[in-house]
Amino acid sequence: AWNPPLLQRGGLPYPRTSTETFVLRRAAVDFELECVEGKFKSSSGTLYLTTLRLVFVCAEDDNANETSGLLAFDAPLGTMFGEKFNQPIFGCNNLSLSVRPLPNAGLAGDAHVVLYFREGVGTLLNLFFEMLGRTRQRRAEMRRRRRLMQQQQQQQQQQGTVVEEGSGAGVQVKPVKAVPPIDAEPLIRSAFIDPADPSVIFITQPSFPDDDNEQDGSKNNESSRKSDAKVDDSEAKQDD
């Protein structure tokens, strides 16, 4: 997503949902973005890893993208593909990846991102690939449960009746439970620490001002903090 809400310019991104957990922060990251809208670069920004996404935030004094207005870029783990860690002979180690656009996210098509690191990345890569793998497992379970629900609905239509479970007649419909969000706390507590990696792990979660507070032109309100169900629905459309 283009320019997700930030606490302030160059600051923390606001959570997308009430259950989103911040996992890691990494400073001094260079960023390249190529999408339908054009090519963009930013130097020495900050990268955040959460249970839902990677967020790159341009440095407060970075004026390289004044024309485009790029302040931050949000790469959902649920729509990510083609991720690869690259170690060139010349130049910085980097992580390349692509993301499919979410509805109303400011992108007209797929976006390709490259993140450049000047120091070690052992901690960051370990947590990133672990969180990405868990996200894909969760989405696979979501697809399985959606198929189950669709099968039940088809059975209801064929029978011409809808009967609650335990009624003893017609098609008994078992409720399909929602897939719980990822619990990152055990992963954070047992994370591999690379002494050469300057990334900072969120042992405690950051605090944010009340929804009515306005910071540097960015307002954190309940409409920008979507429910888990809405986020799941918007990302699930990429599976269809």
C-alpha positions in Angstrom: 0.0 0.0 0.0 1.1 3.5 -0.8 1.7 5.8 2.3 0.1 3.8 5.1 -0.9 6.0 8.2 2.1 7.0 10.3 2.4 8.3 13.8 4.4 11.2 12.3 6.6 11.7 9.3 9.4 9.1 9.5 7.8 7.5 12.5 6.0 4.3 13.4 3.2 3.0 11.2 -0.2 2.7 12.8 -1.4 -0.9 13.3 -3.8 -2.1 10.6 -5.8 -4.1 13.2 -6.1 -4.3 16.9 -4.3 -7.7 16.9 -1.3 -6.7 14.7 2.0 -7.3 16.6 5.2 -5.4 15.9 8.0 -7.9 15.6 11.2 -6.0 14.5 12.6 -2.6 13.5 15.6 -2.1 11.3 17.2 1.3 10.6 19.5 2.4 7.8 17.8 0.5 5.0 17.8 1.6 1.4 14.6 1.0 -0.6 13.7 0.7 -4.3 10.2 0.4 -5.6 9.1 -0.3 -9.1 5.4 -0.3 -10.0 2.9 0.9 -12.6 3.1 4.4 -11.1 6.9 4.5 -11.7 10.3 3.9 -10.0 11.1 5.3 -6.6 14.2 5.2 -4.3 14.8 6.1 -0.7 17.9 6.0 1.5 18.4 5.3 5.1 14.8 4.6 6.0 13.4 2.3 8.7 11.9 -1.1 8.0 9.3 -2.6 10.3 8.2 -6.2 10.4 4.8 -7.1 11.9 2.6 -10.1 12.0 0.8 -8.7 8.9 3.3 -6.9 6.8 6.7 -5.2 6.0 6.5 -1.4 6.2 9.3 0.8 4.9 9.2 4.3 6.3 11.3 7.0 4.6 13.6 9.1 6.8 12.1 12.3 8.0 14.7 14.3 6.1 14.5 12.3 2.9 13.3 14.7 0.2 14.1 12.4 -2.7 10.4 11.6 -3.4 8.9 15.1 -2.8 7.3 15.0 -6.2 5.6 11.6 -5.8 4.8 12.2 -2.1 6.1 8.8 -1.1 6.5 8.7 2.7 6.1 4.9 3.4 5.3 1.7 1.6 3.3 -1.2 3.1 4.0 -4.8 1.8 1.4 -7.2 3.2 2.8 -10.7 3.9 -0.4 -12.2 2.7 0.0 -10.9 -0.9 3.8 -11.3 -1.1 5.5 -13.5 -3.6 8.8 -14.1 -5.3 10.9 -13.2 -2.2 14.6 -13.8 -2.4 17.7 -12.9 -0.4 20.5 -11.8 -2.7 24.2 -11.7 -1.8 26.0 -10.0 -4.8 29.8 -10.0 -5.1 29.7 -6.2 -5.4 27.1 -4.1 -3.5 24.9 -4.6 -0.5 23.1 -7.8 0.5 19.4 -7.3 -0.4 16.0 -8.7 -0.1 13.8 -8.6 -3.2 10.1 -9.3 -3.3 6.9 -8.6 -5.1 3.4 -7.8 -3.7 0.0 -7.9 -5.3 -2.1 -4.7 -4.6 -4.9 -4.6 -2.1 -8.2 -2.7 -2.9 -7.9 1.0 -2.4 -4.2 0.8 -1.6 -3.0 3.3 -4.1 -1.4 0.8 -6.5 -2.7 -0.1 -9.9 -0.8 -3.4 -10.2 1.9 -5.6 -8.8 4.9 -3.8 -7.1 8.5 -5.0 -7.0 10.5 -4.0 -3.9 14.3 -4.3 -3.1 15.6 -3.6 0.4 19.3 -3.1 0.8 21.2 -3.8 4.0 24.7 -2.5 4.9 25.2 -4.8 8.0 24.2 -8.3 9.1 20.7 -9.6 8.5 20.6 -12.9 10.4 18.0 -11.9 12.9 15.8 -10.0 10.4 15.8 -12.8 7.8 15.1 -15.5 10.4 12.0 -13.6 11.7 10.9 -12.5 8.3 10.8 -15.9 6.7 9.3 -17.5 9.8 6.5 -14.9 9.8 6.0 -15.3 6.1 5.7 -19.0 6.4 3.2 -18.8 9.2 1.2 -16.3 7.2 1.0 -18.7 4.3 -0.1 -21.5 6.6 -2.8 -19.4 8.0 -4.0 -18.3 4.6 -4.1 -22.0 3.5 -6.2 -22.8 6.5 -8.5 -19.9 5.7 -9.0 -21.2 2.2 -9.8 -24.7 3.5 -12.4 -23.3 5.9 -13.9 -21.1 3.1 -14.3 -24.2 0.9 -16.0 -26.1 3.8 -18.4 -23.2 4.3 -19.2 -23.1 0.6 -19.8 -26.9 0.6 -22.2 -26.5 3.5 -24.1 -23.7 1.7 -24.4 -25.8 -1.4 -25.8 -28.6 0.6 -28.4 -26.2 2.2 -29.4 -25.0 -1.3 -29.8 -28.6 -2.5 -32.0 -29.5 0.5 -34.0 -26.3 0.2 -33.8 -25.7 3.9 -31.4 -24.3 6.5 -31.3 -26.1 9.8 -29.1 -25.3 12.8 -26.8 -27.9 14.2 -28.5 -30.2 16.7 -32.1 -29.7 15.4 -32.2 -33.3 14.2 -33.6 -32.5 10.7 -32.3 -31.5 7.3 -28.7 -30.6 6.7 -26.9 -30.0 10.0 -24.7 -26.9 9.6 -21.6 -26.9 11.7 -20.3 -23.3 12.3 -17.0 -22.6 10.6 -14.7 -20.8 13.1 -12.5 -17.9 12.0 -8.7 -18.6 11.8 -7.1 -16.9 14.9 -4.4 -14.3 14.2 -0.7 -15.2 14.4 0.7 -15.3 18.0 4.2 -13.7 17.6 5.2 -13.7 21.3 6.7 -17.2 21.4 8.6 -16.4 18.2 9.9 -13.1 19.6 11.0 -14.6 22.9 13.0 -17.4 21.2 14.3 -15.4 18.2 17.8 -16.1 16.9 20.0 -13.1 17.6 22.7 -12.4 15.0 25.3 -10.1 16.8 26.1 -8.5 13.4 22.5 -7.6 12.8 21.5 -4.2 14.4 17.8 -4.9 14.1 15.8 -4.2 17.3 13.1 -6.7 18.4 9.9 -5.5 20.0 9.9 -7.1 23.4 7.0 -4.8 24.4 4.5 -3.3 21.9 4.7 0.4 21.1 2.0 2.7 22.4 -0.1 5.0 20.2 -2.1 8.2 21.0 -5.8 8.1 21.3 -7.8 7.8 18.1 -8.8 11.5 18.3 -5.3 12.8 18.4 -3.8 14.2 15.2 -0.1 13.9 14.5 1.7 15.9 11.6 -1.3 15.7 9.3 -1.9 12.0 9.9 -4.9 11.1 11.9 -5.3 7.7 13.6 -9.0 6.9 13.5 -11.0 3.8 13.8 -11.7 3.8 10.1 -8.0 3.4 9.3 -7.6 0.5 11.8 -9.5 -2.2 10.1 -10.9 -5.3 11.8 -9.1 -8.6 11.3 -12.0 -9.9 9.3 -11.8 -7.0 6.8 -8.1 -7.4 6.4 -8.5 -11.2 5.8 -11.3 -10.5 3.3 -9.3 -8.0 1.3 -6.2 -10.3 1.2 -8.4 -13.3 0.4 -9.5 -11.8 -2.8 -6.0 -12.4 -4.1 -6.6 -16.1 -3.8 -9.7 -16.1 -6.0 
